[in-house]
Amino acid sequence: MESILFEKIGQVARVILNRPTVYNSLNRPMGKALQEALKICASDNEIRAVYLSGTGKAFCAGQDLNELQEPNPPTFDELLGEHYNPIILQINNLPKPVVAAVNGVAAGAGANLALICDLVVATQSASFIQAFSKIGLVPDSGGSFTLPRLVGKQRATALMMLGEKISATEARNMGMIYEVYPDEDFTTASWALAEKLAAMPTYALGLIKQAIRDSDGHSLAQQLQLEMELQGQAGASADFAEGVQAFLEKRQPQFKGK
């Protein structure tokens, strides 16, 4: 069974973590396969949004600890440097929206894989847990960067130190994720969100993603300068011309993501 299922449906790339018997926990082959799928998402101009989810009862349970018990196991430098960190950076730098559709438990690096995505939605029965401290580790995969920015320093510290499991509804209420859908509606609703993003002016959405990403290290003056530069790029796009024309003609725009 392939550890990553990949298909292009219309303008959306469907990327599915597929090791359900181990709750989609990540090992090195799966990490490499996910990196390859994300490379395709970046290079294929027909792909205008990415839908990331899992099979079975879990989104992703983090690192497969069985891999660490093998003869000559990988070091943490190898795991993070060759697998987790590149994946997190690929998603963060991808100039297209990425929807994390959290279909079940998201634990450890699996939780942080979801949180680096642009919009995170979850099924009602899903849960999130920063499980690292329970086995004497520290958060990785960008968790110590993303979580405080989403929920604040105090709450992020508590979640990472105490390792408490929180429900999808709690995650939404504290601003960690965007939305929660009833289990029976989850697949349809989460997929519709990805399709909606793919039909929007996705070139501009990529610039929005850049503006948000770069704002972390900017002063207000620097961010204003960046906004001016990005607005110039957006204003020169075919999508902007189409949006204005459609507004004047009182019709729905047909964006191409260019």
C-alpha positions as CSV (number, residue, x, y, z in Angstrom):
1,M,0.0,0.0,0.0
2,E,1.3,3.4,-0.9
3,S,1.9,5.6,2.1
4,I,0.8,8.7,0.2
5,L,-2.2,8.7,-2.1
6,F,-2.1,11.5,-4.7
7,E,-4.5,12.5,-7.3
8,K,-5.5,15.6,-9.2
9,I,-9.3,16.3,-9.2
10,G,-10.1,19.3,-11.3
11,Q,-7.9,22.1,-9.9
12,V,-7.3,20.5,-6.5
13,A,-4.5,18.1,-5.5
14,R,-5.8,15.5,-3.1
15,V,-2.9,14.3,-0.9
16,I,-3.9,11.6,1.6
17,L,-1.7,10.2,4.3
18,N,-2.2,6.4,4.0
19,R,-0.9,4.3,6.8
20,P,-4.1,3.7,8.6
21,T,-3.0,0.7,10.6
22,V,-0.5,2.9,12.5
23,Y,-2.8,6.0,12.5
24,N,-0.9,7.5,9.6
25,S,2.3,7.9,11.6
26,L,5.2,9.2,9.6
27,N,8.3,7.1,8.7
28,R,11.1,8.0,6.3
29,P,9.5,6.5,3.1
30,M,6.3,8.3,3.9
31,G,8.2,11.5,4.5
32,K,9.9,11.3,1.1
33,A,6.7,10.4,-0.6
34,L,5.0,13.5,0.9
35,Q,7.8,15.7,-0.2
36,E,7.5,14.4,-3.8
37,A,3.7,15.0,-3.8
38,L,4.3,18.6,-2.6
39,K,6.8,19.2,-5.3
40,I,4.2,18.2,-7.9
41,C,1.8,20.6,-6.2
42,A,4.3,23.4,-6.5
43,S,5.3,22.8,-10.1
44,D,2.0,21.9,-11.7
45,N,0.2,25.1,-12.8
46,E,-3.1,23.3,-13.1
47,I,-3.1,22.7,-9.4
48,R,-4.6,25.7,-7.6
49,A,-5.3,24.3,-4.2
50,V,-4.1,21.4,-2.1
51,Y,-6.3,19.2,0.1
52,L,-4.3,17.3,2.8
53,S,-6.1,14.6,4.9
54,G,-5.7,11.0,6.2
55,T,-7.3,7.6,5.8
56,G,-8.9,5.7,8.6
57,K,-9.4,7.1,12.2
58,A,-6.5,9.5,12.3
59,F,-5.1,12.4,10.4
60,C,-1.6,11.7,11.6
61,A,-0.2,10.4,14.9
62,G,3.3,12.0,14.3
63,Q,6.5,10.0,14.1
64,D,6.3,6.2,13.9
65,L,8.1,5.3,17.1
66,N,8.7,1.7,15.8
67,E,11.2,3.3,13.3
68,L,13.3,4.5,16.2
69,Q,13.6,1.0,17.5
70,E,15.1,-0.5,14.3
71,P,18.8,-1.4,14.1
72,N,20.7,1.8,13.2
73,P,17.7,4.0,13.7
74,P,17.7,7.5,12.2
75,T,18.9,10.3,14.4
76,F,16.7,13.3,15.2
77,D,18.9,15.4,13.0
78,E,18.2,13.1,10.1
79,L,14.5,12.9,10.8
80,L,14.0,16.6,11.2
81,G,16.6,17.8,8.7
82,E,15.7,15.4,5.9
83,H,12.0,14.9,6.4
84,Y,9.9,17.0,8.8
85,N,11.6,20.4,8.3
86,P,11.5,20.2,4.4
87,I,7.8,19.2,4.5
88,I,6.9,22.1,6.8
89,L,8.8,24.6,4.6
90,Q,7.3,23.2,1.4
91,I,3.8,23.8,2.7
92,N,4.7,27.2,4.2
93,N,6.3,28.4,1.0
94,L,3.8,26.9,-1.5
95,P,2.2,29.8,-3.4
96,K,-1.2,28.0,-3.3
97,P,-3.7,27.5,-0.5
98,V,-3.4,24.3,1.5
99,V,-6.4,22.9,3.4
100,A,-5.7,20.5,6.2
101,A,-8.8,18.3,6.5
102,V,-8.2,16.7,10.0
103,N,-10.3,13.6,9.9
104,G,-9.3,12.2,13.3
105,V,-6.6,12.5,15.9
106,A,-3.7,14.8,15.0
107,A,-0.8,14.2,17.5
108,G,2.7,15.5,17.9
109,A,4.3,16.2,14.5
110,G,0.9,15.3,13.0
111,A,-0.8,18.2,14.8
112,N,1.9,20.6,13.7
113,L,1.8,19.3,10.1
114,A,-1.9,20.4,10.1
115,L,-1.2,23.7,11.8
116,I,1.3,24.9,9.2
117,C,-1.4,24.6,6.5
118,D,-3.3,27.8,5.5
119,L,-6.8,26.7,6.6
120,V,-7.4,23.9,9.1
121,V,-10.8,22.2,9.3
122,A,-11.7,19.2,11.4
123,T,-14.4,16.7,11.9
124,Q,-16.4,16.9,15.1
125,S,-14.8,13.8,16.5
126,A,-11.2,14.9,15.8
127,S,-8.7,15.9,18.4
128,F,-5.3,17.6,18.7
129,I,-2.5,16.9,21.1
130,Q,1.1,18.2,21.5
131,A,2.2,14.7,22.6
132,F,6.0,15.4,22.7
133,S,6.4,16.0,26.5
134,K,4.7,12.7,27.3
135,I,7.8,10.9,25.9
136,G,10.4,13.4,27.0
137,L,10.7,15.4,23.8
138,V,10.1,19.0,22.7
139,P,7.7,20.2,19.9
140,D,9.1,20.1,16.4
141,S,7.7,20.5,12.9
142,G,7.2,24.2,13.5
143,G,4.9,23.7,16.5
144,S,6.8,26.1,18.8
145,F,6.5,28.7,16.0
146,T,2.9,28.3,14.8
147,L,1.0,27.4,18.0
148,P,1.9,30.6,20.1
149,R,0.9,32.7,17.1
150,L,-2.4,31.0,16.8
151,V,-3.5,30.7,20.5
152,G,-1.1,33.0,22.4
153,K,2.0,32.2,24.5
154,Q,0.3,31.1,27.7
155,R,-2.1,28.7,26.1
156,A,0.5,27.3,23.7
157,T,2.9,26.8,26.6
158,A,0.3,24.9,28.6
159,L,-0.6,22.7,25.6
160,M,3.0,21.9,24.8
161,M,4.1,21.2,28.4
162,L,1.0,19.4,29.7
163,G,0.3,17.5,26.5
164,E,-3.4,17.7,27.0
165,K,-5.7,16.4,24.3
166,I,-8.2,19.0,23.1
167,S,-11.3,18.5,21.0
168,A,-11.8,20.0,17.6
169,T,-14.4,22.3,19.0
170,E,-12.0,23.5,21.7
171,A,-9.3,24.0,19.0
172,R,-11.7,26.2,16.9
173,N,-12.8,28.2,19.9
174,M,-9.2,29.1,20.9
175,G,-8.4,30.1,17.3
176,M,-6.2,27.1,16.5
177,I,-8.2,26.0,13.6
178,Y,-10.7,27.6,11.2
179,E,-13.9,25.4,11.4
180,V,-15.4,22.1,12.6
181,Y,-17.9,20.1,10.6
182,P,-20.2,17.3,11.8
183,D,-18.7,13.9,11.0
184,E,-21.3,13.1,8.4
185,D,-20.7,16.3,6.5
186,F,-17.0,16.5,6.9
187,T,-15.7,15.0,3.6
188,T,-18.2,17.0,1.5
189,A,-17.7,20.3,3.4
190,S,-13.9,20.2,3.6
191,W,-13.6,19.2,-0.1
192,A,-15.9,22.1,-1.0
193,L,-13.6,24.5,0.8
194,A,-10.6,23.4,-1.2
195,E,-12.6,23.6,-4.5
196,K,-13.8,27.1,-3.5
197,L,-10.2,28.2,-3.0
198,A,-9.1,26.7,-6.3
199,A,-11.8,28.7,-8.1
200,M,-10.7,32.0,-6.6
201,P,-7.9,34.3,-7.8
202,T,-5.3,31.9,-6.4
203,Y,-2.4,34.0,-7.6
204,A,-3.6,36.7,-5.2
205,L,-4.2,34.0,-2.5
206,G,-0.5,33.0,-2.8
207,L,0.5,36.7,-2.3
208,I,-1.8,36.9,0.7
209,K,0.0,33.8,2.1
210,Q,3.3,35.5,1.5
211,A,2.2,38.7,3.2
212,I,1.1,36.9,6.3
213,R,4.2,34.7,6.4
214,D,6.6,37.6,6.1
215,S,4.8,39.8,8.6
216,D,6.3,37.9,11.5
217,G,9.7,39.5,11.0
218,H,8.6,43.0,9.8
219,S,8.0,46.3,11.4
220,L,4.8,48.1,10.3
221,A,6.8,50.2,7.9
222,Q,8.4,47.1,6.3
223,Q,5.0,45.4,6.1
224,L,3.4,48.5,4.4
225,Q,6.3,48.4,1.8
226,L,5.7,44.7,1.2
227,E,2.0,45.2,0.8
228,M,2.7,47.9,-1.8
229,E,5.0,45.5,-3.7
230,L,2.5,42.6,-3.6
231,Q,-0.4,44.8,-4.5
232,G,1.6,45.9,-7.6
233,Q,2.0,42.2,-8.5
234,A,-1.6,41.4,-7.9
235,G,-2.7,44.5,-9.9
236,A,-0.8,43.3,-12.9
237,S,-2.4,39.9,-12.9
238,A,-4.9,38.5,-15.4
239,D,-7.2,37.7,-12.4
240,F,-7.4,41.3,-11.3
241,A,-8.3,42.4,-14.9
242,E,-11.0,39.6,-15.0
243,G,-12.3,40.6,-11.5
244,V,-12.7,44.2,-12.5
245,Q,-14.3,43.4,-15.8
246,A,-16.7,40.9,-14.2
247,F,-17.7,43.5,-11.6
248,L,-18.4,46.1,-14.3
249,E,-20.4,43.6,-16.4
250,K,-22.3,42.4,-13.3
251,R,-21.3,38.7,-13.8
252,Q,-19.4,36.0,-11.9
253,P,-15.6,36.2,-12.6
254,Q,-13.8,33.3,-14.2
255,F,-10.4,33.4,-12.5
256,K,-7.5,31.4,-13.9
257,G,-5.0,31.8,-11.1
258,K,-2.7,33.9,-13.2
